[in-house]
């Protein structure tokens, strides 16, 4: 009987110690919040287009590559989108990014001239364009 009492006593001591540590656990934070809110759009739609040029140098010589483009928002002046940040991503058939253009929409039109970073992608590889406008 005594050999069963020792493990029970050890279990009670360990459980009590763990409970005591848990009771002293504190969480500190300067702010914590949860909730929801309505997000309004600066426009109902945006139009993005790209321009292509025949490459004369590099590995894509003789092929059309994307050299730039335009992003048009609401067509108003002043635009509700003016000064907001944008990111335009060129996508291939698997939704893999081929190039990105980022910046701020012009004041007062809310439009932008796109300059894609990195090596210009082949125009034939572009099958989609994703546009994100954030304020």
Rosetta silent file (secondary structure, phi, psi, omega in degrees, C-alpha in Angstrom):
SEQUENCE: XXXXXXXXXXXXXXXXXXXXXXXXXXXXXXXXXXXXXXXXXXXXXXXXXXXXXXXXXXXXXXXXXXXXXXXXXXXXXXXXXXXXXXXXXXXXXXXXXXXXXXXXXXXXXXXXXXXXXXXXXXXXXXXXXXXXXXX
SCORE:     score description
SCORE:     0.000 S_00000001
   1 L     0.000  -36.732 -177.759    0.000    0.000    0.000 S_00000001
   2 H   -66.350  -31.195 -178.437    2.868    2.364    0.826 S_00000001
   3 H   -69.983  -19.240  174.925    4.360    1.977   -2.669 S_00000001
   4 H   -84.525  -25.944 -178.558    1.153    3.480   -4.160 S_00000001
   5 H   -71.921  -34.554 -178.300    1.137    6.438   -1.783 S_00000001
   6 H   -63.397  -50.426  178.603    4.544    7.742   -2.865 S_00000001
   7 H   -63.001  -35.719  178.193    3.597    8.269   -6.586 S_00000001
   8 H   -65.653  -42.657  179.478    0.288    9.836   -5.557 S_00000001
   9 H   -64.278  -41.771  178.285    2.037   12.188   -3.158 S_00000001
  10 H   -63.664  -41.317  178.385    4.600   13.140   -5.837 S_00000001
  11 H   -61.635  -42.110  179.002    1.773   13.750   -8.313 S_00000001
  12 H   -64.505  -41.581  179.868   -0.045   16.029   -5.880 S_00000001
  13 H   -65.008  -46.245 -179.879    3.147   18.016   -5.220 S_00000001
  14 H   -63.741  -45.379  179.193    3.940   18.380   -8.960 S_00000001
  15 H   -60.235  -41.626  179.108    0.331   19.335   -9.788 S_00000001
  16 H   -64.659  -39.111  179.334    0.361   21.912   -6.993 S_00000001
  17 H   -67.591  -43.493  179.261    3.630   23.406   -8.227 S_00000001
  18 H   -63.708  -42.168  178.269    2.397   23.628  -11.838 S_00000001
  19 H   -63.485  -39.499  179.214   -0.841   25.213  -10.677 S_00000001
  20 H   -64.986  -41.683  177.609    1.077   27.710   -8.579 S_00000001
  21 H   -64.591  -42.089  179.654    3.252   28.690  -11.578 S_00000001
  22 H   -64.708  -34.068 -179.362    0.183   29.032  -13.792 S_00000001
  23 H   -68.713  -23.231 -179.511   -1.509   31.189  -11.189 S_00000001
  24 L   -98.564    2.711  178.769    1.393   33.642  -11.336 S_00000001
  25 L   -70.702  127.399  178.216    1.509   33.789  -15.149 S_00000001
  26 L  -125.489  150.093  176.796    0.811   37.313  -16.394 S_00000001
  27 L  -118.197  125.969 -179.609    0.416   38.716  -19.886 S_00000001
  28 L  -112.666  137.609  177.255    1.428   42.323  -20.486 S_00000001
  29 L  -153.592  145.141  176.807    0.406   44.384  -23.485 S_00000001
  30 L   -80.117  -31.625  176.797    0.146   48.064  -24.263 S_00000001
  31 L  -155.588  144.596  177.719   -2.872   47.540  -26.464 S_00000001
  32 L  -149.591  128.182 -177.682   -5.068   44.695  -27.552 S_00000001
  33 L  -147.531  157.573  174.276   -8.209   45.080  -29.593 S_00000001
  34 L  -145.633  152.464  178.256  -10.652   43.158  -31.708 S_00000001
  35 L   160.397 -165.575  178.300  -13.558   44.250  -33.802 S_00000001
  36 L  -145.204  165.434  179.568  -14.637   45.104  -37.287 S_00000001
  37 L  -159.233  160.845  179.477  -15.217   48.149  -39.389 S_00000001
  38 L   -84.511  133.684  177.030  -16.421   49.220  -42.794 S_00000001
  39 L  -108.142  122.908  179.530  -13.784   49.828  -45.435 S_00000001
  40 L   -97.701  147.447  179.494  -14.784   52.265  -48.133 S_00000001
  41 L   -93.789  151.313  177.154  -13.335   52.206  -51.600 S_00000001
  42 L   -81.704  -15.403  178.260  -12.020   55.277  -53.354 S_00000001
  43 L  -158.911  173.004  179.339  -13.634   54.056  -56.591 S_00000001
  44 L   -89.584  -25.338 -179.599  -15.692   51.228  -58.062 S_00000001
  45 L  -158.450  159.408  175.714  -13.081   49.999  -60.509 S_00000001
  46 L  -131.376  149.747  178.816   -9.583   50.623  -61.748 S_00000001
  47 E  -118.589  124.505  178.050   -8.141   50.032  -65.201 S_00000001
  48 E  -119.414  138.736  176.571   -4.564   48.860  -65.635 S_00000001
  49 E  -140.346  159.413  177.426   -2.819   48.381  -68.938 S_00000001
  50 E  -128.795  156.061  177.794    0.733   47.704  -70.024 S_00000001
  51 E  -110.921  149.907  178.532    2.795   48.650  -73.031 S_00000001
  52 E  -127.333  152.011 -178.433    5.239   46.387  -74.815 S_00000001
  53 E  -136.933  147.488  176.805    8.273   47.090  -76.948 S_00000001
  54 E   -70.394  121.154 -179.404   10.413   44.900  -79.168 S_00000001
  55 L   -72.880  134.392  179.840   13.594   44.087  -77.224 S_00000001
  56 L  -111.299   -6.878  178.507   16.798   44.910  -79.082 S_00000001
  57 L  -139.688  165.916  175.290   19.296   43.746  -76.442 S_00000001
  58 L    82.483 -170.347 -175.762   19.628   41.020  -73.834 S_00000001
  59 L   -70.743  -15.435 -179.247   18.228   37.523  -73.714 S_00000001
  60 L  -105.335   21.997 -179.102   14.840   38.557  -75.110 S_00000001
  61 L   -54.754  131.931  179.076   16.153   40.221  -78.292 S_00000001
  62 L    86.455    0.899  179.214   13.523   40.092  -81.022 S_00000001
  63 L  -118.250  154.949  178.895   10.675   39.455  -78.564 S_00000001
  64 E   -82.757  130.463  178.547    8.126   41.849  -77.103 S_00000001
  65 E  -122.793  154.950  178.782    8.691   42.752  -73.445 S_00000001
  66 E   -77.035  127.270 -177.711    6.626   44.826  -71.024 S_00000001
  67 E  -115.345  -12.164 -179.303    8.141   48.287  -70.663 S_00000001
  68 E   171.795 -163.574  179.082    5.534   50.216  -68.698 S_00000001
  69 E   173.229 -171.195  178.832    1.867   50.967  -68.434 S_00000001
  70 E  -135.975  151.199  174.153   -0.876   53.068  -66.925 S_00000001
  71 E  -126.071  122.353  179.994   -3.259   52.783  -63.997 S_00000001
  72 E  -117.028  133.010 -178.248   -6.493   54.774  -64.157 S_00000001
  73 L   -99.691 -108.398 -170.848   -8.820   55.003  -61.166 S_00000001
  74 L   -91.697   -6.292  178.277  -12.128   56.869  -61.092 S_00000001
  75 L    75.459    7.266 -179.298  -11.535   59.367  -63.914 S_00000001
  76 L   -99.015  156.267  174.136  -12.416   62.331  -61.701 S_00000001
  77 L  -136.669  107.205    7.711  -10.376   65.406  -60.961 S_00000001
  78 L   -81.066  146.737 -178.860   -9.893   65.624  -58.057 S_00000001
  79 L   -85.218  147.010  174.725   -9.934   61.881  -57.616 S_00000001
  80 L   -70.685  -15.261 -177.976  -10.984   60.173  -54.401 S_00000001
  81 L   -96.028   -4.539 -174.335   -7.901   57.952  -54.883 S_00000001
  82 L   -55.588  136.626  177.532   -5.301   60.724  -55.178 S_00000001
  83 L    81.412   -8.537  179.731   -2.206   60.185  -53.080 S_00000001
  84 L   -75.923  158.397  178.673   -3.042   56.564  -52.202 S_00000001
  85 E   -83.826  149.020  176.587   -0.481   53.794  -52.632 S_00000001
  86 E  -134.437  157.090  170.278   -0.788   51.245  -55.409 S_00000001
  87 E  -141.646  122.245  177.412    0.783   47.939  -56.412 S_00000001
  88 E  -114.092  126.168 -177.593    0.217   46.475  -59.868 S_00000001
  89 E  -118.808  128.658  173.971    1.425   42.916  -60.436 S_00000001
  90 E   -85.884  132.390 -175.022    1.777   41.204  -63.818 S_00000001
  91 E  -120.511  145.908  173.948    0.808   37.520  -63.560 S_00000001
  92 L   -92.086 -170.817 -176.933    1.502   34.460  -65.676 S_00000001
  93 L   -64.717  -17.606  178.106   -0.884   31.520  -66.221 S_00000001
  94 L  -104.271   14.618 -177.164   -0.078   30.081  -62.767 S_00000001
  95 L    61.821   30.759  175.089   -0.606   33.435  -60.996 S_00000001
  96 L   -91.763  136.735 -178.359    3.146   33.827  -60.475 S_00000001
  97 E   -67.893  129.820  175.231    4.399   37.410  -60.412 S_00000001
  98 E  -101.076  -18.552 -179.542    6.336   38.459  -63.499 S_00000001
  99 E   174.389  154.543 -178.540    6.912   42.033  -62.330 S_00000001
 100 E  -132.444  148.005  172.031    5.530   44.723  -60.055 S_00000001
 101 E  -125.769  130.993 -179.674    5.020   48.450  -60.207 S_00000001
 102 E  -131.720  159.151  177.464    4.462   50.406  -56.995 S_00000001
 103 E   164.005 -161.598  177.402    4.022   54.036  -56.075 S_00000001
 104 E  -116.808  142.002  179.933    1.485   56.690  -55.141 S_00000001
 105 L   -69.864  141.610 -173.959   -1.423   57.776  -57.286 S_00000001
 106 L   -66.166  153.677  175.412   -1.033   61.237  -58.773 S_00000001
 107 L  -106.480  126.642   11.458   -2.722   64.320  -57.417 S_00000001
 108 L  -101.659   -1.785 -169.193   -5.380   65.357  -58.526 S_00000001
 109 L   -80.251  -25.301 -176.045   -6.214   62.632  -61.098 S_00000001
 110 L    76.410   16.699 -179.906   -5.587   59.458  -59.080 S_00000001
 111 L  -106.904  169.826 -179.764   -3.795   57.916  -62.065 S_00000001
 112 E  -150.460  148.836  169.229   -0.266   56.571  -62.415 S_00000001
 113 E   -94.390  126.923 -174.286    2.372   55.765  -64.987 S_00000001
 114 E   -92.984  131.564  173.365    3.645   52.252  -64.289 S_00000001
 115 L  -123.606  108.662 -176.506    7.322   51.359  -64.246 S_00000001
 116 L   -80.546  134.749 -176.691    7.811   47.646  -63.642 S_00000001
 117 L   -82.061  158.066  175.710   10.872   46.697  -61.599 S_00000001
 118 L    81.903 -165.734  179.581   13.434   44.095  -62.553 S_00000001
 119 L   -69.461  130.563 -178.934   14.017   42.447  -65.900 S_00000001
 120 L   -59.722  128.408  179.797   11.169   43.250  -68.299 S_00000001
 121 L   -77.752  157.939  175.083    8.950   40.161  -68.642 S_00000001
 122 E   -65.188  133.220  179.168    7.885   38.762  -71.987 S_00000001
 123 H   -62.695  -32.796 -178.860    4.558   40.294  -73.010 S_00000001
 124 H   -68.940  -18.471 -179.934    3.396   36.881  -74.225 S_00000001
 125 H   -85.077  -16.572 -177.086    3.764   35.467  -70.694 S_00000001
 126 L   -79.796  120.871  176.718    1.387   38.006  -69.120 S_00000001
 127 L  -121.859   -6.893  179.073   -2.145   36.604  -68.729 S_00000001
 128 E  -156.158  160.070  176.574   -3.378   38.674  -65.796 S_00000001
 129 E  -134.043  129.733  176.402   -2.915   41.893  -63.865 S_00000001
 130 E  -108.993  134.889 -178.604   -3.609   42.327  -60.140 S_00000001
 131 E  -124.002  129.729  174.900   -4.199   45.820  -58.729 S_00000001
 132 E  -126.042  126.552  176.605   -4.152   46.803  -55.052 S_00000001
 133 E  -120.255  124.776 -178.566   -4.878   50.364  -53.925 S_00000001
 134 E  -125.650  148.314 -178.882   -4.412   51.189  -50.251 S_00000001
 135 L  -115.531    0.000    0.000   -4.944   54.378  -48.335 S_00000001
